[in-house]
Amino acid sequence: MAVDYGHENIRVNAICPGFVETELTEPVFTQAPDPQAVRRERIAVHPIGRLGQPDDVAGLAVFLASDESAWITGTALPVDGGYLAV
């Protein structure tokens, strides 16, 4: 799509979030036999040392919608606290 619509100044990017603490992911912890152990395990696989928050993803969305990202198109941007870097 970025190639097809770039000539119209339409930018196409993908935000690829990692594990973000939301109502959707809450059962991962609440339904686990040991919720704190699962939380520690999830945090341990993220080099940044914490789980994602909705504002982490929102910040990238705001950036991509801004003029500061005017020359970014056709890319997938992970927002995952370094998970893919491991």
Jmol script that loads the backbone (N, CA, C; Angstrom):
load data "model"
ATOM      1  N   MET A   1       0.814  -1.190   0.000  1.00  0.00           N
ATOM      2  CA  MET A   1       0.000   0.000   0.000  1.00  0.00           C
ATOM      3  C   MET A   1       0.860   1.257   0.000  1.00  0.00           C
ATOM      4  N   ALA A   2       1.978   1.216   0.727  1.00  0.00           N
ATOM      5  CA  ALA A   2       2.861   2.377   0.748  1.00  0.00           C
ATOM      6  C   ALA A   2       3.367   2.682  -0.664  1.00  0.00           C
ATOM      7  N   VAL A   3       3.671   1.648  -1.427  1.00  0.00           N
ATOM      8  CA  VAL A   3       4.143   1.832  -2.795  1.00  0.00           C
ATOM      9  C   VAL A   3       3.006   2.325  -3.682  1.00  0.00           C
ATOM     10  N   ASP A   4       1.837   1.744  -3.510  1.00  0.00           N
ATOM     11  CA  ASP A   4       0.691   2.098  -4.348  1.00  0.00           C
ATOM     12  C   ASP A   4       0.183   3.515  -4.119  1.00  0.00           C
ATOM     13  N   TYR A   5       0.277   4.004  -2.894  1.00  0.00           N
ATOM     14  CA  TYR A   5      -0.315   5.299  -2.576  1.00  0.00           C
ATOM     15  C   TYR A   5       0.679   6.387  -2.206  1.00  0.00           C
ATOM     16  N   GLY A   6       1.951   6.084  -2.229  1.00  0.00           N
ATOM     17  CA  GLY A   6       2.960   7.078  -1.898  1.00  0.00           C
ATOM     18  C   GLY A   6       2.899   8.305  -2.788  1.00  0.00           C
ATOM     19  N   HIS A   7       2.617   8.111  -4.069  1.00  0.00           N
ATOM     20  CA  HIS A   7       2.550   9.244  -4.999  1.00  0.00           C
ATOM     21  C   HIS A   7       1.416  10.207  -4.655  1.00  0.00           C
ATOM     22  N   GLU A   8       0.471   9.749  -3.829  1.00  0.00           N
ATOM     23  CA  GLU A   8      -0.627  10.610  -3.372  1.00  0.00           C
ATOM     24  C   GLU A   8      -0.333  11.200  -1.988  1.00  0.00           C
ATOM     25  N   ASN A   9       0.917  11.041  -1.547  1.00  0.00           N
ATOM     26  CA  ASN A   9       1.348  11.516  -0.224  1.00  0.00           C
ATOM     27  C   ASN A   9       0.584  10.825   0.911  1.00  0.00           C
ATOM     28  N   ILE A  10       0.212   9.577   0.656  1.00  0.00           N
ATOM     29  CA  ILE A  10      -0.424   8.749   1.689  1.00  0.00           C
ATOM     30  C   ILE A  10       0.640   7.812   2.228  1.00  0.00           C
ATOM     31  N   ARG A  11       0.858   7.884   3.531  1.00  0.00           N
ATOM     32  CA  ARG A  11       1.852   7.027   4.169  1.00  0.00           C
ATOM     33  C   ARG A  11       1.156   5.849   4.824  1.00  0.00           C
ATOM     34  N   VAL A  12       1.770   4.688   4.722  1.00  0.00           N
ATOM     35  CA  VAL A  12       1.201   3.471   5.283  1.00  0.00           C
ATOM     36  C   VAL A  12       2.265   2.794   6.134  1.00  0.00           C
ATOM     37  N   ASN A  13       1.984   2.646   7.412  1.00  0.00           N
ATOM     38  CA  ASN A  13       2.895   1.995   8.351  1.00  0.00           C
ATOM     39  C   ASN A  13       2.083   1.072   9.254  1.00  0.00           C
ATOM     40  N   ALA A  14       2.771   0.175   9.910  1.00  0.00           N
ATOM     41  CA  ALA A  14       2.114  -0.744  10.842  1.00  0.00           C
ATOM     42  C   ALA A  14       2.743  -0.603  12.215  1.00  0.00           C
ATOM     43  N   ILE A  15       1.894  -0.460  13.208  1.00  0.00           N
ATOM     44  CA  ILE A  15       2.345  -0.467  14.602  1.00  0.00           C
ATOM     45  C   ILE A  15       2.178  -1.899  15.092  1.00  0.00           C
ATOM     46  N   CYS A  16       3.258  -2.484  15.580  1.00  0.00           N
ATOM     47  CA  CYS A  16       3.258  -3.877  16.019  1.00  0.00           C
ATOM     48  C   CYS A  16       3.524  -3.926  17.527  1.00  0.00           C
ATOM     49  N   PRO A  17       2.473  -3.835  18.321  1.00  0.00           N
ATOM     50  CA  PRO A  17       2.690  -3.805  19.772  1.00  0.00           C
ATOM     51  C   PRO A  17       3.027  -5.180  20.329  1.00  0.00           C
ATOM     52  N   GLY A  18       3.842  -5.159  21.365  1.00  0.00           N
ATOM     53  CA  GLY A  18       4.115  -6.370  22.126  1.00  0.00           C
ATOM     54  C   GLY A  18       3.048  -6.533  23.193  1.00  0.00           C
ATOM     55  N   PHE A  19       3.422  -7.123  24.308  1.00  0.00           N
ATOM     56  CA  PHE A  19       2.480  -7.367  25.396  1.00  0.00           C
ATOM     57  C   PHE A  19       2.189  -6.040  26.103  1.00  0.00           C
ATOM     58  N   VAL A  20       0.957  -5.579  25.975  1.00  0.00           N
ATOM     59  CA  VAL A  20       0.520  -4.325  26.576  1.00  0.00           C
ATOM     60  C   VAL A  20      -0.530  -4.648  27.628  1.00  0.00           C
ATOM     61  N   GLU A  21      -0.369  -4.084  28.803  1.00  0.00           N
ATOM     62  CA  GLU A  21      -1.329  -4.319  29.878  1.00  0.00           C
ATOM     63  C   GLU A  21      -2.636  -3.586  29.588  1.00  0.00           C
ATOM     64  N   THR A  22      -3.656  -4.368  29.255  1.00  0.00           N
ATOM     65  CA  THR A  22      -4.996  -3.844  28.987  1.00  0.00           C
ATOM     66  C   THR A  22      -6.015  -4.836  29.546  1.00  0.00           C
ATOM     67  N   GLU A  23      -7.278  -4.490  29.415  1.00  0.00           N
ATOM     68  CA  GLU A  23      -8.325  -5.426  29.834  1.00  0.00           C
ATOM     69  C   GLU A  23      -8.240  -6.723  29.033  1.00  0.00           C
ATOM     70  N   LEU A  24      -7.794  -6.638  27.804  1.00  0.00           N
ATOM     71  CA  LEU A  24      -7.674  -7.820  26.948  1.00  0.00           C
ATOM     72  C   LEU A  24      -6.609  -8.785  27.446  1.00  0.00           C
ATOM     73  N   THR A  25      -5.511  -8.262  27.977  1.00  0.00           N
ATOM     74  CA  THR A  25      -4.422  -9.129  28.442  1.00  0.00           C
ATOM     75  C   THR A  25      -4.525  -9.468  29.931  1.00  0.00           C
ATOM     76  N   GLU A  26      -5.435  -8.841  30.627  1.00  0.00           N
ATOM     77  CA  GLU A  26      -5.585  -9.076  32.073  1.00  0.00           C
ATOM     78  C   GLU A  26      -5.773 -10.550  32.439  1.00  0.00           C
ATOM     79  N   PRO A  27      -6.559 -11.327  31.674  1.00  0.00           N
ATOM     80  CA  PRO A  27      -6.735 -12.740  32.026  1.00  0.00           C
ATOM     81  C   PRO A  27      -5.441 -13.557  32.036  1.00  0.00           C
ATOM     82  N   VAL A  28      -4.412 -13.115  31.313  1.00  0.00           N
ATOM     83  CA  VAL A  28      -3.129 -13.819  31.339  1.00  0.00           C
ATOM     84  C   VAL A  28      -2.650 -13.929  32.784  1.00  0.00           C
ATOM     85  N   PHE A  29      -2.911 -12.889  33.563  1.00  0.00           N
ATOM     86  CA  PHE A  29      -2.486 -12.882  34.963  1.00  0.00           C
ATOM     87  C   PHE A  29      -3.574 -13.425  35.886  1.00  0.00           C
ATOM     88  N   THR A  30      -4.783 -12.957  35.721  1.00  0.00           N
ATOM     89  CA  THR A  30      -5.843 -13.310  36.676  1.00  0.00           C
ATOM     90  C   THR A  30      -6.220 -14.786  36.621  1.00  0.00           C
ATOM     91  N   GLN A  31      -6.016 -15.424  35.475  1.00  0.00           N
ATOM     92  CA  GLN A  31      -6.383 -16.837  35.356  1.00  0.00           C
ATOM     93  C   GLN A  31      -5.204 -17.771  35.595  1.00  0.00           C
ATOM     94  N   ALA A  32      -4.047 -17.221  35.880  1.00  0.00           N
ATOM     95  CA  ALA A  32      -2.860 -18.046  36.133  1.00  0.00           C
ATOM     96  C   ALA A  32      -2.865 -18.539  37.572  1.00  0.00           C
ATOM     97  N   PRO A  33      -2.345 -19.748  37.816  1.00  0.00           N
ATOM     98  CA  PRO A  33      -2.266 -20.255  39.185  1.00  0.00           C
ATOM     99  C   PRO A  33      -1.426 -19.345  40.096  1.00  0.00           C
ATOM    100  N   ASP A  34      -0.374 -18.761  39.520  1.00  0.00           N
ATOM    101  CA  ASP A  34       0.487 -17.852  40.283  1.00  0.00           C
ATOM    102  C   ASP A  34       0.654 -16.562  39.470  1.00  0.00           C
ATOM    103  N   PRO A  35      -0.291 -15.628  39.596  1.00  0.00           N
ATOM    104  CA  PRO A  35      -0.258 -14.406  38.786  1.00  0.00           C
ATOM    105  C   PRO A  35       1.042 -13.620  38.899  1.00  0.00           C
ATOM    106  N   GLN A  36       1.619 -13.540  40.097  1.00  0.00           N
ATOM    107  CA  GLN A  36       2.860 -12.781  40.266  1.00  0.00           C
ATOM    108  C   GLN A  36       4.035 -13.441  39.544  1.00  0.00           C
ATOM    109  N   ALA A  37       4.057 -14.762  39.527  1.00  0.00           N
ATOM    110  CA  ALA A  37       5.122 -15.469  38.807  1.00  0.00           C
ATOM    111  C   ALA A  37       5.002 -15.220  37.305  1.00  0.00           C
ATOM    112  N   VAL A  38       3.789 -15.251  36.793  1.00  0.00           N
ATOM    113  CA  VAL A  38       3.571 -14.995  35.365  1.00  0.00           C
ATOM    114  C   VAL A  38       3.970 -13.555  35.038  1.00  0.00           C
ATOM    115  N   ARG A  39       3.634 -12.613  35.901  1.00  0.00           N
ATOM    116  CA  ARG A  39       4.006 -11.217  35.688  1.00  0.00           C
ATOM    117  C   ARG A  39       5.542 -11.075  35.639  1.00  0.00           C
ATOM    118  N   ARG A  40       6.218 -11.710  36.591  1.00  0.00           N
ATOM    119  CA  ARG A  40       7.689 -11.651  36.613  1.00  0.00           C
ATOM    120  C   ARG A  40       8.284 -12.250  35.340  1.00  0.00           C
ATOM    121  N   GLU A  41       7.712 -13.366  34.881  1.00  0.00           N
ATOM    122  CA  GLU A  41       8.204 -14.014  33.665  1.00  0.00           C
ATOM    123  C   GLU A  41       8.017 -13.108  32.447  1.00  0.00           C
ATOM    124  N   ARG A  42       6.865 -12.493  32.347  1.00  0.00           N
ATOM    125  CA  ARG A  42       6.586 -11.587  31.226  1.00  0.00           C
ATOM    126  C   ARG A  42       7.521 -10.387  31.243  1.00  0.00           C
ATOM    127  N   ILE A  43       7.750  -9.830  32.394  1.00  0.00           N
ATOM    128  CA  ILE A  43       8.647  -8.676  32.507  1.00  0.00           C
ATOM    129  C   ILE A  43      10.074  -9.080  32.158  1.00  0.00           C
ATOM    130  N   ALA A  44      10.481 -10.264  32.578  1.00  0.00           N
ATOM    131  CA  ALA A  44      11.859 -10.726  32.376  1.00  0.00           C
ATOM    132  C   ALA A  44      12.251 -10.834  30.904  1.00  0.00           C
ATOM    133  N   VAL A  45      11.307 -11.068  30.014  1.00  0.00           N
ATOM    134  CA  VAL A  45      11.635 -11.221  28.589  1.00  0.00           C
ATOM    135  C   VAL A  45      11.667  -9.883  27.844  1.00  0.00           C
ATOM    136  N   HIS A  46      11.450  -8.799  28.569  1.00  0.00           N
ATOM    137  CA  HIS A  46      11.488  -7.463  27.973  1.00  0.00           C
ATOM    138  C   HIS A  46      12.715  -6.717  28.494  1.00  0.00           C
ATOM    139  N   PRO A  47      13.703  -6.476  27.647  1.00  0.00           N
ATOM    140  CA  PRO A  47      14.921  -5.803  28.099  1.00  0.00           C
ATOM    141  C   PRO A  47      14.674  -4.463  28.793  1.00  0.00           C
ATOM    142  N   ILE A  48      13.592  -3.799  28.457  1.00  0.00           N
ATOM    143  CA  ILE A  48      13.326  -2.505  29.078  1.00  0.00           C
ATOM    144  C   ILE A  48      12.861  -2.666  30.534  1.00  0.00           C
ATOM    145  N   GLY A  49      12.517  -3.906  30.938  1.00  0.00           N
ATOM    146  CA  GLY A  49      12.231  -4.202  32.339  1.00  0.00           C
ATOM    147  C   GLY A  49      10.828  -3.909  32.816  1.00  0.00           C
ATOM    148  N   ARG A  50       9.892  -3.809  31.897  1.00  0.00           N
ATOM    149  CA  ARG A  50       8.494  -3.599  32.299  1.00  0.00           C
ATOM    150  C   ARG A  50       7.592  -4.030  31.162  1.00  0.00           C
ATOM    151  N   LEU A  51       6.310  -4.120  31.454  1.00  0.00           N
ATOM    152  CA  LEU A  51       5.323  -4.428  30.428  1.00  0.00           C
ATOM    153  C   LEU A  51       4.873  -3.138  29.773  1.00  0.00           C
ATOM    154  N   GLY A  52       4.334  -3.269  28.582  1.00  0.00           N
ATOM    155  CA  GLY A  52       3.857  -2.104  27.854  1.00  0.00           C
ATOM    156  C   GLY A  52       2.579  -1.540  28.450  1.00  0.00           C
ATOM    157  N   GLN A  53       2.399  -0.263  28.234  1.00  0.00           N
ATOM    158  CA  GLN A  53       1.187   0.442  28.646  1.00  0.00           C
ATOM    159  C   GLN A  53       0.546   1.039  27.394  1.00  0.00           C
ATOM    160  N   PRO A  54      -0.761   1.240  27.412  1.00  0.00           N
ATOM    161  CA  PRO A  54      -1.418   1.813  26.231  1.00  0.00           C
ATOM    162  C   PRO A  54      -0.763   3.113  25.744  1.00  0.00           C
ATOM    163  N   ASP A  55      -0.280   3.941  26.649  1.00  0.00           N
ATOM    164  CA  ASP A  55       0.368   5.187  26.241  1.00  0.00           C
ATOM    165  C   ASP A  55       1.644   4.952  25.439  1.00  0.00           C
ATOM    166  N   ASP A  56       2.297   3.809  25.632  1.00  0.00           N
ATOM    167  CA  ASP A  56       3.490   3.494  24.854  1.00  0.00           C
ATOM    168  C   ASP A  56       3.135   3.357  23.371  1.00  0.00           C
ATOM    169  N   VAL A  57       2.028   2.711  23.103  1.00  0.00           N
ATOM    170  CA  VAL A  57       1.576   2.520  21.724  1.00  0.00           C
ATOM    171  C   VAL A  57       0.981   3.824  21.188  1.00  0.00           C
ATOM    172  N   ALA A  58       0.233   4.509  22.022  1.00  0.00           N
ATOM    173  CA  ALA A  58      -0.386   5.768  21.603  1.00  0.00           C
ATOM    174  C   ALA A  58       0.672   6.789  21.198  1.00  0.00           C
ATOM    175  N   GLY A  59       1.786   6.812  21.911  1.00  0.00           N
ATOM    176  CA  GLY A  59       2.851   7.752  21.577  1.00  0.00           C
ATOM    177  C   GLY A  59       3.370   7.555  20.158  1.00  0.00           C
ATOM    178  N   LEU A  60       3.516   6.298  19.743  1.00  0.00           N
ATOM    179  CA  LEU A  60       3.962   6.027  18.379  1.00  0.00           C
ATOM    180  C   LEU A  60       2.891   6.425  17.375  1.00  0.00           C
ATOM    181  N   ALA A  61       1.640   6.158  17.693  1.00  0.00           N
ATOM    182  CA  ALA A  61       0.551   6.536  16.790  1.00  0.00           C
ATOM    183  C   ALA A  61       0.519   8.052  16.583  1.00  0.00           C
ATOM    184  N   VAL A  62       0.699   8.793  17.658  1.00  0.00           N
ATOM    185  CA  VAL A  62       0.719  10.253  17.557  1.00  0.00           C
ATOM    186  C   VAL A  62       1.901  10.704  16.704  1.00  0.00           C
ATOM    187  N   PHE A  63       3.062  10.107  16.923  1.00  0.00           N
ATOM    188  CA  PHE A  63       4.239  10.447  16.121  1.00  0.00           C
ATOM    189  C   PHE A  63       3.987  10.169  14.641  1.00  0.00           C
ATOM    190  N   LEU A  64       3.453   8.997  14.324  1.00  0.00           N
ATOM    191  CA  LEU A  64       3.217   8.647  12.924  1.00  0.00           C
ATOM    192  C   LEU A  64       2.181   9.553  12.264  1.00  0.00           C
ATOM    193  N   ALA A  65       1.283  10.103  13.048  1.00  0.00           N
ATOM    194  CA  ALA A  65       0.272  11.021  12.509  1.00  0.00           C
ATOM    195  C   ALA A  65       0.811  12.450  12.383  1.00  0.00           C
ATOM    196  N   SER A  66       2.001  12.698  12.894  1.00  0.00           N
ATOM    197  CA  SER A  66       2.554  14.054  12.914  1.00  0.00           C
ATOM    198  C   SER A  66       3.434  14.319  11.688  1.00  0.00           C
ATOM    199  N   ASP A  67       3.736  15.591  11.495  1.00  0.00           N
ATOM    200  CA  ASP A  67       4.639  15.992  10.412  1.00  0.00           C
ATOM    201  C   ASP A  67       6.064  15.493  10.623  1.00  0.00           C
ATOM    202  N   GLU A  68       6.431  15.208  11.874  1.00  0.00           N
ATOM    203  CA  GLU A  68       7.781  14.728  12.156  1.00  0.00           C
ATOM    204  C   GLU A  68       8.067  13.377  11.507  1.00  0.00           C
ATOM    205  N   SER A  69       7.037  12.648  11.136  1.00  0.00           N
ATOM    206  CA  SER A  69       7.238  11.342  10.504  1.00  0.00           C
ATOM    207  C   SER A  69       6.904  11.390   9.009  1.00  0.00           C
ATOM    208  N   ALA A  70       6.975  12.563   8.431  1.00  0.00           N
ATOM    209  CA  ALA A  70       6.544  12.769   7.047  1.00  0.00           C
ATOM    210  C   ALA A  70       7.265  11.891   6.026  1.00  0.00           C
ATOM    211  N   TRP A  71       8.443  11.400   6.357  1.00  0.00           N
ATOM    212  CA  TRP A  71       9.194  10.604   5.391  1.00  0.00           C
ATOM    213  C   TRP A  71       9.282   9.140   5.797  1.00  0.00           C
ATOM    214  N   ILE A  72       8.384   8.718   6.654  1.00  0.00           N
ATOM    215  CA  ILE A  72       8.336   7.318   7.091  1.00  0.00           C
ATOM    216  C   ILE A  72       7.113   6.675   6.462  1.00  0.00           C
ATOM    217  N   THR A  73       7.351   5.655   5.658  1.00  0.00           N
ATOM    218  CA  THR A  73       6.253   4.912   5.058  1.00  0.00           C
ATOM    219  C   THR A  73       6.733   3.515   4.688  1.00  0.00           C
ATOM    220  N   GLY A  74       5.794   2.589   4.673  1.00  0.00           N
ATOM    221  CA  GLY A  74       6.105   1.225   4.267  1.00  0.00           C
ATOM    222  C   GLY A  74       6.885   0.426   5.285  1.00  0.00           C
ATOM    223  N   THR A  75       6.702   0.739   6.550  1.00  0.00           N
ATOM    224  CA  THR A  75       7.475   0.041   7.567  1.00  0.00           C
ATOM    225  C   THR A  75       6.585  -0.506   8.678  1.00  0.00           C
ATOM    226  N   ALA A  76       7.072  -1.541   9.320  1.00  0.00           N
ATOM    227  CA  ALA A  76       6.422  -2.110  10.504  1.00  0.00           C
ATOM    228  C   ALA A  76       7.281  -1.724  11.702  1.00  0.00           C
ATOM    229  N   LEU A  77       6.666  -1.084  12.678  1.00  0.00           N
ATOM    230  CA  LEU A  77       7.396  -0.578  13.830  1.00  0.00           C
ATOM    231  C   LEU A  77       6.986  -1.310  15.101  1.00  0.00           C
ATOM    232  N   PRO A  78       7.876  -2.159  15.623  1.00  0.00           N
ATOM    233  CA  PRO A  78       7.549  -2.848  16.874  1.00  0.00           C
ATOM    234  C   PRO A  78       7.619  -1.882  18.048  1.00  0.00           C
ATOM    235  N   VAL A  79       6.663  -2.000  18.922  1.00  0.00           N
ATOM    236  CA  VAL A  79       6.639  -1.262  20.193  1.00  0.00           C
ATOM    237  C   VAL A  79       6.513  -2.346  21.244  1.00  0.00           C
ATOM    238  N   ASP A  80       7.659  -2.889  21.670  1.00  0.00           N
ATOM    239  CA  ASP A  80       7.624  -4.110  22.456  1.00  0.00           C
ATOM    240  C   ASP A  80       8.637  -4.165  23.591  1.00  0.00           C
ATOM    241  N   GLY A  81       9.159  -3.024  23.980  1.00  0.00           N
ATOM    242  CA  GLY A  81      10.109  -3.007  25.093  1.00  0.00           C
ATOM    243  C   GLY A  81      11.374  -3.797  24.845  1.00  0.00           C
ATOM    244  N   GLY A  82      11.713  -4.019  23.574  1.00  0.00           N
ATOM    245  CA  GLY A  82      12.923  -4.753  23.230  1.00  0.00           C
ATOM    246  C   GLY A  82      12.744  -6.255  23.083  1.00  0.00           C
ATOM    247  N   TYR A  83      11.522  -6.742  23.174  1.00  0.00           N
ATOM    248  CA  TYR A  83      11.257  -8.187  23.116  1.00  0.00           C
ATOM    249  C   TYR A  83      11.864  -8.824  21.866  1.00  0.00           C
ATOM    250  N   LEU A  84      11.692  -8.185  20.713  1.00  0.00           N
ATOM    251  CA  LEU A  84      12.217  -8.768  19.481  1.00  0.00           C
ATOM    252  C   LEU A  84      13.737  -8.695  19.389  1.00  0.00           C
ATOM    253  N   ALA A  85      14.355  -7.878  20.209  1.00  0.00           N
ATOM    254  CA  ALA A  85      15.799  -7.738  20.198  1.00  0.00           C
ATOM    255  C   ALA A  85      16.502  -8.881  20.908  1.00  0.00           C
ATOM    256  N   VAL A  86      15.756  -9.633  21.688  1.00  0.00           N
ATOM    257  CA  VAL A  86      16.353 -10.706  22.475  1.00  0.00           C
ATOM    258  C   VAL A  86      16.678 -11.907  21.618  1.00  0.00           C
TER     259      VAL A  86
END
end "model"
wireframe off; spacefill off
backbone 0.3
color backbone group
